[in-house]
């Protein structure tokens, strides 16, 4: 009988130690959605009040970071994006970013997809002004206590021909 008890205990220990760990998604999707809204609103406010200098704090330091623009992997890592911003920043006089639509999809407690439609007016120091009218999709992850951009894609609206 003692051997049977040991066998049962051994089976229970083995069963629980080999079972797949359950993912903890106890975080409320409504709360995560609110956090994403606040994080992105902070990003927009930063761009509109301080320009693009300092936006690096919104981009994840994760090695998987990348950003695609109009179908091209423009920035294969965070460092290349920051270099691009650093080179562009001195030429910029003002930036005005206006968001017209957002959609937030909570995948789980560590991954959120954010879709944004926007218009961004950029005035260069040379006096040249242009508008980017497009959309972004951004995979956001929690890092350092806030939600940051891990992977993104932005595209500009283009006229379509007749097909």
N, C-alpha and C positions, 0 to 999 in steps of 0.2 A: 504494500500500500504506500509506503514511504517513497518507493521508486516511482510510483504512478504520480504522486504529488509533485516530485521533482520534474517529471516529464511534462506535466501540465504547465508548471511554472516556466520551464524552458520553452515550451511552445508559445506561451503568451509573450514572453520577453522577445523571442525571435519574431513573432508576428508584428508586435508594435515597433520594434526597431527596424524592421524591413519595410514597413508600410510607407507609402508616399506621403511626404510632408504636405499638409494642407496649406494652401496659400492663405495668408491673412489679409482678407479684403474687408476688414471690419470698419474701415474708414467710410464715412458717409459720402456718397457721390455728390450730394447737394453741397456739402461742405467743401469738397474738392473743387467743384465747379465755382464756388464763391472765391476760393483761393486763386484759381486760374484767372478769373475775371479781375481780381485785385492785382495780380502779378502783371497781366498784360496792360491793364490801365496804368500801372506804374511805369511800364516801359514806354507807352505812348506819351505820358506826361513828361518823362525824362527827355524823349526825343524833341518834344515841342518846347520845352523850357531850356534845355541844356545842349540840344543838338545831338549829334552822334557820338560826341566825346563821352567816354565813360559807360557806353552801353555794353561793354564787355562783361559787366556783372550780371547781365541777363542770359549770357551764353554759357552752357555747361562746359566744364573742364573735362568731361568724359572723353576718352580717346575715340569713341564712336561718332563724335560730332561731325556733321557736314551740312552744307547748305547748297541747294540747287536753285539756279535762276534761269527761267525760260528754257528748261530742258538740258541745261549744262551744269555739271557739278563744278560750280564756280569756286567754291571753297571746300576742299576735301577734308579740312580740319579747322579747329578753332584758331590756330596760329595764323593760317592764311587769311581767314576772315578779319582778324584783328589787324593784320598788316594792311589789308585793303582799306579798312576804316581809317587807320593811321595815315595812309597816303591820301585819302580822299578828304579827310576832315579839314585840313588847312585851306582847301579851295571853296568851302561851303560858308555862305553868309547866314542863311536861315533855312530851317526845315519846318514844315507844317504837315503833320500826319493826322489824317481824319479817317476814322473807322466808321463804315456804314453798316456792316453786318458781321456778326460772329456766331460761331457754332462750336460748342464744346462737347466732346464725347469722352467720358471717363471710361477708359479701358479697364483699369484696375487702380489700386491705391498708389502705384508708382509710374503710371503711364497715362497720359491724356493727349488727345488730338484736339488741336485748336485750328479752326478755319476762320479766316479773316478776309473781308473785302475792304479795300482801303484806297484812298487817294493821298498822295504825298507830293506836296509842292516843295521844290528845292530851288533856292536862289544861290547862285555861285557868286563869289567875290568879283568875278568879271562882269557881273550884271546879267549873265545868261540865266534864264529861268526855265524850268521844265517840270512836268507833272508825271508822276507814275500812278497809273490807274490800274489796279490789279487785285490779286488775291494771294494769300499765303496759307499754307497748311504747315503746322508746326507740331512736332512731337515734343511734349514737355515732360520733364522728370523732376522729382524733388531732389534738391542738392543744397547743402549748407542752409537748410531751413526754409528755402523758398523754391518755387517752381522756376525752372530754367529751360531754355530752348536746347534740345539735343539734336534734332534733325529738322530741317525746314526746306520748304520749296516756295518760291515766289515767282509769279508770272504776271506779265502785263497784258492787258486786253489788247487784242489786235483785230483789225477788221477781217472778216472772213469773206472769201470770194464766193461766187455762185458755183454750186457743184452740180 
